[in-house]
Amino acid sequence: MATKIYWLHALTPLHVGSGRGIGFIDLPIMREKVTNWPLVPGSAVKGVLADHFGATDEARARDDSESKLLRATFGRADQDGESANSGSLVFTDARVVCLPVRSLYGTFAWVTSSLALQRFARDLEHVLRGNGLTIPPSPNPTEIFCWNLERSVLKEGTTGKVYFEDMDFTVRDCPPAQTTAERIAEWVFPSDAVWQEEFKKRFAVVNSDTFDFLCETATEINAHVRIEREKKVVSKGALWYEESLPAETVMAGLVWCDQIFPKDAATKEQLMERFCSKELKLQIGGKATVGKGQVRCLFS
């Protein structure tokens, strides 16, 4: 199968909701059941991609080569007694790789954990066939690994400590963390040396328990109200809290081409080149009218 890693880099806060919440957050984001880490469902990514390429029901119903390609790629529902077919592109859920966290020095950090990197490296094996990442070990709860002890912008000058929110850490050197930061920077910011350097200077690996805590507490929570048109006051009961992934979140998943229907529409290589090769600017999730969900989608 033709397989690639796809990346989602959030340019604005990203809200892919899970419906009504049961806690104080009325509209929470989607999370994995076991880890409670944020995710973007593969079905959402595929649907947005289909919309981006104009794969509407009308377009897929036409009888021409482009429509045949759209039907093969994104599938078609049963219409007028005709046989339906599933889409050939298969997207796994996009899982968090680096979470942006506010830092007292350096403004913010791209934070990850050894476990998050191990899961990403396992996906990477499907693409690189044994040429994946060297995963850094999990640091102690009071320590972090940075890209470079001398060039990291996260350290305080006198003590050399790093401060995230109300937590402080001692920085330790770790060669695998350095190579990992460099590889991810190349994938997420190809041909952009400036942002590659910014990513590396803000890269940090924390303990798994710390990463769990940050995934729960470092998301954006915004209060929303509805105003009565006549009185210009908040409507009764119209106050709710909405959760979003912060801008600069980096997520990754797998995409591959499965069996193609109809078989003469295209080859797997042609299909992947047509729909999963160039960088795309997409809008994913809700709240599009207030600028939420703007992402860069890349394939590597």
C-alpha positions in Angstrom: 0.0 0.0 0.0 1.1 3.6 -0.7 1.4 5.0 2.8 2.3 8.5 4.1 2.4 10.4 7.3 0.1 13.4 7.3 0.6 16.3 9.7 -1.9 18.8 11.0 -0.3 22.1 12.3 -2.9 24.3 13.9 -2.7 28.0 12.8 -5.7 29.0 15.0 -7.4 27.3 17.9 -8.9 24.0 16.8 -12.3 22.8 18.1 -13.3 19.3 17.0 -16.1 18.7 19.5 -17.4 15.6 21.2 -20.9 17.0 22.0 -22.2 18.2 25.3 -19.8 17.8 28.2 -20.6 16.5 31.7 -18.2 18.8 33.6 -17.8 22.5 33.8 -16.7 22.5 30.1 -19.9 22.5 28.1 -18.4 21.8 24.7 -15.2 19.7 25.1 -12.9 18.5 22.4 -12.5 14.9 21.1 -10.1 12.8 23.2 -8.8 9.3 23.2 -10.7 7.0 25.5 -7.6 5.4 27.2 -5.0 8.2 27.2 -7.4 11.2 27.3 -5.0 12.9 24.9 -6.6 15.2 22.2 -7.2 13.8 18.7 -8.8 14.7 15.4 -10.9 11.8 13.9 -9.7 10.5 10.6 -13.3 10.8 9.3 -13.2 14.5 9.9 -9.9 14.9 8.0 -11.2 12.8 5.1 -14.5 14.8 5.0 -12.6 18.1 4.9 -10.3 16.9 2.3 -13.2 15.7 0.1 -14.8 19.2 0.5 -11.5 20.9 -0.4 -11.2 18.9 -3.7 -14.9 19.5 -4.5 -16.1 16.0 -4.0 -19.8 16.9 -3.6 -22.6 14.4 -4.3 -23.3 16.2 -7.6 -19.7 16.1 -8.7 -19.4 12.4 -7.9 -22.6 11.6 -9.8 -21.3 13.0 -13.1 -20.0 10.7 -15.8 -16.5 12.0 -16.6 -12.9 11.1 -15.6 -12.6 13.6 -12.7 -15.9 12.4 -11.2 -14.8 8.8 -11.5 -11.6 9.7 -9.6 -13.5 11.5 -6.9 -15.8 8.5 -6.5 -12.9 6.2 -6.2 -11.0 8.4 -3.7 -13.8 9.5 -1.4 -16.5 7.0 -2.0 -20.2 7.4 -3.0 -23.5 6.7 -1.2 -26.1 4.5 -2.7 -28.2 6.6 -5.1 -31.0 5.5 -7.4 -30.5 1.9 -6.8 -26.8 2.0 -7.9 -24.1 0.2 -5.9 -22.3 2.3 -3.3 -18.5 2.2 -2.9 -16.2 3.1 -0.1 -13.4 5.6 -0.6 -9.9 4.4 -1.4 -8.2 6.9 0.9 -7.9 5.6 4.5 -7.1 8.2 7.3 -6.2 7.2 10.8 -7.0 9.6 13.6 -4.5 12.5 14.0 -2.9 12.1 17.4 -1.0 14.8 19.3 2.8 14.8 18.8 3.7 18.2 20.2 1.5 20.4 22.4 2.2 24.1 22.7 2.5 25.1 26.4 3.0 28.6 27.8 6.6 29.1 29.1 7.9 31.9 31.3 10.9 32.1 29.0 10.8 31.8 25.3 7.0 32.5 25.2 5.9 28.9 24.6 7.3 25.4 24.1 6.4 22.5 21.9 6.1 19.8 24.5 5.9 16.0 24.0 6.7 12.9 25.9 8.6 9.7 25.3 5.3 7.7 25.1 3.8 10.1 22.5 7.0 9.8 20.4 7.0 6.0 20.7 3.5 5.8 19.3 4.4 8.2 16.5 7.5 6.2 15.7 5.4 3.0 15.5 3.3 4.7 12.9 6.4 5.9 11.2 7.6 2.3 10.7 4.8 1.9 8.2 6.3 4.6 6.0 10.1 4.4 6.6 10.5 0.7 7.1 13.0 0.7 9.9 14.4 4.2 9.4 12.4 5.9 12.1 13.3 8.0 15.2 15.6 7.3 18.1 13.2 7.9 20.9 14.5 9.7 24.0 13.9 8.0 27.4 11.3 9.4 29.8 12.9 12.1 32.0 12.3 12.3 35.7 9.2 14.3 36.8 11.3 17.3 37.7 13.4 17.2 34.6 13.0 17.9 30.8 15.1 17.3 27.7 15.6 20.2 25.3 16.9 20.3 21.8 20.2 22.0 22.8 21.3 23.1 26.2 23.0 26.2 24.9 20.5 27.4 22.2 17.2 26.6 23.9 15.2 29.7 24.5 13.2 28.1 27.3 15.8 28.4 30.0 16.1 31.1 32.7 19.6 32.6 32.5 20.7 32.4 36.1 19.4 29.1 37.4 19.0 27.3 34.0 15.6 26.1 34.9 12.5 25.9 32.6 9.1 27.1 33.8 5.8 25.9 32.3 2.7 27.4 33.8 3.4 26.9 37.6 5.8 24.0 37.1 9.6 24.3 37.1 12.1 21.8 35.6 15.8 21.2 35.5 17.1 20.8 31.9 19.1 17.8 31.0 21.1 17.0 27.8 19.8 14.1 25.6 21.2 13.4 22.2 18.0 11.5 21.0 15.9 14.5 21.9 18.1 16.7 19.7 17.8 14.4 16.7 14.1 13.9 17.2 13.5 17.7 17.3 15.5 18.1 14.1 13.6 15.4 12.2 10.2 16.7 13.3 11.1 20.3 12.4 12.1 19.1 8.8 8.7 17.3 8.4 6.5 20.0 9.8 8.3 23.0 8.3 9.9 21.7 5.0 11.9 24.4 3.1 11.4 26.9 5.9 14.7 27.2 7.8 13.4 30.0 10.1 10.5 28.0 11.5 12.7 24.9 11.7 15.0 26.8 14.0 12.1 28.2 16.1 10.7 24.7 16.5 14.0 23.3 17.7 14.7 26.1 20.2 11.3 25.4 21.8 11.2 21.6 21.7 11.0 19.9 25.1 10.4 16.3 26.2 8.7 15.9 29.6 7.8 13.0 31.8 4.7 11.0 30.7 2.7 12.0 33.8 3.5 15.6 33.2 2.4 15.3 29.6 -0.9 13.8 30.7 -1.5 16.7 33.1 -0.7 19.3 30.3 -3.0 17.6 27.8 -5.8 18.0 30.3 -5.0 21.5 31.6 -3.1 23.4 28.8 -6.0 23.5 26.3 -7.9 26.8 25.7 -11.1 27.3 27.6 -13.3 30.2 26.4 -16.5 31.6 27.8 -19.3 32.4 25.4 -22.6 34.2 25.9 -25.7 35.0 23.8 -27.0 38.6 24.0 -30.7 39.5 23.8 -31.2 41.7 20.8 -33.6 44.1 22.5 -32.1 44.4 26.0 -28.5 44.0 25.1 -27.9 41.8 28.1 -26.9 38.1 28.4 -29.8 35.8 27.7 -31.0 33.7 30.6 -28.9 30.5 30.8 -27.0 31.4 27.7 -23.5 31.2 29.1 -21.3 28.2 28.1 -17.6 27.2 28.1 -15.9 25.9 25.0 -12.6 24.0 24.8 -10.1 24.2 21.9 -6.7 22.9 21.1 -4.3 25.9 21.1 -2.8 27.3 18.0 0.6 25.7 17.1 -0.5 22.2 18.1 1.2 19.5 16.0 -0.6 16.3 15.3 0.1 13.3 13.0 -1.6 10.3 11.5 -1.4 7.8 8.7 -3.0 7.9 5.3 -2.9 5.1 2.7 -4.6 4.0 -0.5 -6.7 0.8 -0.1 -8.5 -1.1 -2.9 -9.8 1.2 -5.6 -13.4 1.1 -7.0 -13.7 1.3 -9.9 -10.4 -0.4 -10.6 -9.7 1.6 -13.8 -10.1 5.0 -12.1 -6.4 5.3 -11.3 -3.4 3.5 -9.7 -2.7 3.9 -6.0 0.4 6.0 -6.8 -1.6 8.3 -9.0 -4.3 8.7 -6.4 -1.8 9.5 -3.6 0.0 12.0 -5.9 -3.2 13.7 -6.8 -4.7 14.2 -3.3 -1.9 13.6 -0.8 1.3 15.3 -2.0 1.0 19.1 -1.7 0.7 21.2 1.5 -3.0 22.2 2.0 -4.6 25.0 4.0 -7.8 23.5 5.5 -10.5 24.4 8.0 -11.3 21.5 10.4 -13.9 21.3 13.2 -16.5 23.8 14.3 -16.6 27.5 14.8 -15.4 28.3 11.3 -17.2 31.7 11.3 -15.0 32.9 14.1 -11.7 31.7 12.6 -11.3 28.4 14.4 -9.8 25.3 12.9 -7.4 26.8 10.3 -4.6 24.2 9.8 -1.7 23.3 7.6 -2.0 19.8 6.3 1.2 18.2 5.1 2.2 14.8 3.7 5.6 13.2 4.2 
